[in-house]
């Protein structure tokens, strides 16, 4: 039995359906993982959330299985697992390199603790692996004390790639103008 009581006017309801973000992918440049998503990232190691690690890139400190969850407008997509089995040091042939300040706005300083034992080069690359500044020659026997003007680069994550016949290394730094 239906009885009639109070009546009200129909009120339209607006519903927004947000799509899931694109499935993110993880790439690796040296000791840094990079998410294909520019924002909304949350890094996960071996199934555990890495607290505070929400940037587009992640400096590696340990091996394991990494994933990144990307959340946009309340919807989340998870990357396929990315296995990290080795982590390299910021050195070639036992020579450690220091890159500072980091983050940097104008001039990036690169120094070595010992004399260079190889001929090589340095270049600045972006997260896609593209060279963004002209390579600089490194000479055998010299103490490295190089300054690179990065003020023309856009804000973001970059890598100093040091190359030699004895290997190469990439050191992550951030430009903020």
Secondary structure, DSSP 8 states (H G I E B T S, - for coil): -------------------------EEEETTEEEESSSSSEEEEETTEE-TT--SSEEE--S-EEEEEEEEETTEEEE---EEE-----SEETTEEEEEESSSBSSEEEEEEEEE--S-EEEEEEETTS-B-S--EEE-TT-EEEEEEE-TTS-SEEEEEEEEETTEEEEEEEEE--
